[in-house]
């Protein structure tokens, strides 16, 4: 059985694993061109999302509410990531 501490460690290790993908791409490929600020922004987004999901997981009692709130958090992450990547909405936030 997985303990609460193991779940929390896994939750915060996932952003590190995800950030290793573009890091390896930067090291071995010319197509991936992330700067330090790209890594910092991605890390802030991913760790904030992990923190919020962990907070919801620990504080909310009803399973249906947990799922809905976590879906909302992940949707917000996806929309912010898409806006920063390609400027879906054309906001100045994305540099458009």
Secondary structure, DSSP 8 states (H G I E B T S, - for coil): ---HHHHHHHHHHHHHHHHHHHHHHHHH-SS----HHHHHHHHHHHHHHHHHHHHHHHH---HHHHHHHHHHHHHHHHHHHHHHHH-SS--GGGT-
